[in-house]
Amino acid sequence: MDTNRKSFKTSSKIVTYSPAHTIVPTYECFNQCSYCNFRTDPGKSDWLSLDTAKEQLLQLQSQGICEILILSGEVHPNSSRRQAWFKLIYDLCELALSLGFLPHTNAGILSFKEMKQLKAVNVSMGLMVEQITPKLLQTVHQHAPSKVPEVRLQQLKWAGELQIPFTTGLLLGIGETIADWRETLEVIAQVHQRYGHIQEVILQPHSPGTLQAMALPGFDLQELPKVIAFAREILPPEIAIQIPPNLVVYPNLLLACLEAGARDLGGIGIKDEVNPDYPHLHSQHLSDILALDSWQLVPRLPVYPQYYTWLSGELQAKYQTWRDRILKANKEASQSHAIL
């Protein structure tokens, strides 16, 4: 563990992010998590049309955005609208690919069959484990059937079986303990050691918003560097630790998080749909903050290079095109080739 920690302190001061844009097929969700600032009730919001999505994406083609995050509320698996919901997500991924982007889908709980189908049109996918302690089913997840820990872990394992490059993470400050952090991180590490498919683990502090159902206190941000160091000791070194910079509101704290072992800032776009009260910082603003301690912010792709062979031929071609663009953009970064 000590050697692992030392390697992060002495490694090159490179921090990555993905130039991204989020597309939301629907905000409706059958879960009712107490802290959620994203969802609407089923039937209370229109679904995104492909025509509208195409208009949005066409405007982004000249803005250097490589990742399209397909982020959706969940339609119940037994709903008569489930098939239409899944088709919309699949079609949005196909549309993004056809316009030259790299899709990454996070649509909650999916079946093995659905994941297998989406693998063909996504370079990577994701699902937050959040916390695996069952006690949260009596509190913040009391009305959230898809937050059953075994269900979420099953999807993590299916992603490994299907060789889907995957992002997962912990939500901090929703009623869990330090022991719960350890248990969740250890399970993630164990699943990765079996399949080798987890690219990143997000450590996301719960940040109160204006739309959540219950007035929950936010996570103590001063504790975040300690959690990062804690996670760095447990997770395999090849898994990047990601933090959302718009939720880490103090420059000195952001720098402390990097010193503790965080190396990625996730997808940065116009709006954080999950935390709409916390706007994304512009990448140049972040670069200026990081430069205060000699960190360099460089763009990356939504799929890490070690997973290139897991992609289909079509996705490999898209990857290569974007890889060349990113390498060119990073040509002054001394370790750009090592990253990509």
N, C-alpha and C positions, 0 to 999 in steps of 0.2 A: 504493500500500500504506500509506504513512504517513497519508494522508488517511482511509483506511478505519479505521485503528487509532484515530486521533484522534476519529472520530465515535462510537466506542464509549465512549471515556473521558469524553466530554462529554454523552452521552445521559442521559435520565432514569434514575434508579436504581430500575428496576423489574425484578424477577425473577419468572418465571412457573413454575408447576407444574400438573400435571393431577391432580385428585383421582381416584384410580384404584383398581381392584381387579383382581387377576390370576386368571384361570380357566385351569387346565391340563387339556386333554383327555387327555393322556398324557405321562408322563415318559420313555417308551421312545424310543430313538433309535438309528438304525443307524450314526451317526457315533460315533467314540470319540476325542474331543479330549482331550489329556492334562490340560488344566486344568479340565475341566468339573465343576461341582458340582451339575448339574441332572439328568443322564440316568440311566436304568436300561437294562439290556439288553432287547432285544425279547422280549416274552412274559413279562417278569418283574414287570409291574405292571398293575393293572386300569385300564381306561379310565374316564373320568368319565361318569356317566350324566346324561341330561338332567334327570331328576327331582332328582338331587342338586344339579346346577347351579342349577335353579330355586329350590330351598330356600335356597341361598347368596344368590342375587340378590335374592330377596324380602326378606331381612334387610337388604339394603343400600339399599333404596329411600328410606329416611328419613335416610340418612347423608351426603347431599350429594355422593355419588360419581357422576361423569358418565361416566368412561371404564371400559370393561371390556376389559382386555387379554387376548386369547385367545393364550396362549403355549404352544406345543406342541413336544415332541420330534418327530423326523422318522421317518415310516414310509417305507421304501424305495419309490421310484417303481414298481418292478417287483413289489412285494409284492402278494399276493392280498388283503391287508387295506387297501391304499391307498385304494380307493374308500370303504370304510366309515369310514376315518380322516378323509377329506376331508368326507364327509357329516356326521360328528359336528361338525367345526369349523364348517361352514356352519350347521348347526342351532343351535349355541351362539350364533352371531352373530345369527341370527333371534330366538332366545329373548331375548337381551340387548336387542335393539331393541324387542321386544314389551313389555318391562317398563320401557321408557323410558330405557335407557342408550345410549351411543354406543360401538360396538365398534371395536377396533383389533386386527388380527391380525398376529402374528409366528409363523409356523409353518415357518420354514426355506425350503428350495428348493421352489418351486411351478412348475407348468407355466403357459404363457400362458393356456390355457383355464381352469385353476383360479384364476388371479389375476383373470381377467375375471369369473368367477362370484362371487368373494368381493367384488369391487368393489361389487356390488349391496347387500351387507349390512354394509359397513364404511365408516366415514367416512375412515379412513386405514389404512395398513399399514406394515410395516417389515421390514427384514432388515439385520443387521450385515454390512458388507463385511469387517470385522476388519482384514486386511492383504492386499494383492494380490500381495505377493512370493511367487513359487512355491517359494522355499526352505523355507517352513514345511511344505510337503507332505512334506518329509524328516524333520521333527521333530514338533511338536505336532499337526500335521494329517495325520500319516502314515496314520492309520486313519480318516480323515474324508473320504469321497468327495465330499460336497457342499460342501466348503471349497475346491474348485478355484476359483481367482480368476475365471477366465472364466465359470464357471457363475453365480457370485454377481453379477458385473457384468451378465450377461445379464438377470438378474431386475431389477436396478436400471433397465436400459433399458426392459424390458417395462412396468414400473410407469409410466415416463414416457409410453410409447406409449398406455397405457390411461388416462392422466390420473388416476392414483391418488396422492393426497397421501402422501408417503413419508418415513419416518425411516430413517436408516442410521447407521453409525458405525465407529469404530476401536476395537479392543481393544489396549491398550498394555502392553508388557512381556512378550510371548510369544516373543521372539527376533528381533524386527525392529530396524531401524536408523532413524536420523533420515531418511536418504534414502528409506527405505521409507515413512515417514510422509508425506513430501512427495509421493511418487508416488501413494499412495492418495488423499490429499486432492485432488491435482490431477485425478485421474480422476473423483472424485466431482463436483468443480466443473465439469468438462467435460460430464458427463452432465446436470447440472442446467442448464447454459447452453443445452443443446439442448432440454430438455423443460420446465424450470421447475417441477419437482414435488417437490423435496426440501425438507421443512419444517425438519428438524433433523439435525445430525450429533452423535452421542454420542461423547464421548471417555471411554472406560471403562478405568480402570486395572485391570490384572489383580490380583486380591486373593485370596491363597491361602485355600482352604477345606478342610474336613475330608473332603470326598467326592471330591476330584480324584484321578486315577489316578497322577499324577506330582508329586513334590514340587518345584514350581517357585517361585522367589522372586517376591515381589510387585513391582509397579512402584513405583519411587521416587516417592512422592507429592509430594515437594518439587519435582519436575520438572514437575508437572502445569500450573502457571501458564505455564511456558515453552511447553509444547505447545499450550495454548489460544491464546496470542498468535501462535504459529507458524501455527496453523490459521486464526485470524482474518484473517491476511494473505493466505491462499490462497483461502479460501471466499468466494463472493459475500456481500455484507452482509445479504441477505434470509434467508439460511440461519442459523437460530439454532444456537448451540453449547450442547449440553446436557451436564451432568455429573451423575453419581449422587451425591447428598449423603451417602448412607450409606457410601460408599466413601472419602469425603474426611473423615477422622475428626477433624480439628483445626479449630476455628472460624476461627482466623486464616488457615489455608490455604484454607478455603472462600471467605473474603472476598477473598483474593488471586486466586483463580480467577475471581471476578466482575470484579475490577479488570482482569484480563487479557482479558476479553471473553466469558466464559460468561454466558448470560442465561436459561437454563432448567434446571430441576432434574428434569424428567421426571415420570413417573407415581409418585405417592407413595401407598402403601396400607399394608396390614397386614404384608406379607411380600415380600421380594425373592426371588423363586423362583430366579433365576439365581445369586444370592449369598446363600444362606440363612444363612450365618454372620454376616451384616452386616445387622441389623435396620434398617428404615426409621426415620428420625426423624419424630416427629409434626410436622405443619405448624406448630403454634404454637411448638414448640421451634426450628424453623428460622427462623421469623419473628423470634424473640428474638435469635438469632445475627446475622441480617442487619441488624437494627435497630442493632447496635453500630456499623455504618458507614453508617447512614441508607439502607440498601436496604429496599425494600418487596416482600414476597412476595404475589403475587396469583394466584388460580386462572385457568386457561385451559381451552379445550376441546382434545380430541385432534386436531382439524382446524383449521388456521389459516384466518382469514377470507378470505384471497385465493383460497382453493380452494372457496369456497361454490358457485360455478357448476358445478364439476366433479361435484357430488353429484346423485343422483337426486332427484326431487320428494319422495319419502318421507323421504330422509335430510336434505334441506333443511329440512323441517318439524321434524324432531327437533333439528337444529342450532339453529333459531330459538328453540325452547322453551328449550334450555339456554343459548343466548346471552343471553336475557332474564334468566335466573336468575343467570348469572355477572355480568352488568352490574349487577344489583341488589346482589349481594354486594360488588362493587367500587366502589360509588357514591362512596365517600370517596377513592378513588384518582384523582388528578388526571388521569391519562392512561389511564384504563380504556377509554374509547371508542377511543383510538388503538390499543390492544392488540387489542380484539375487534371 
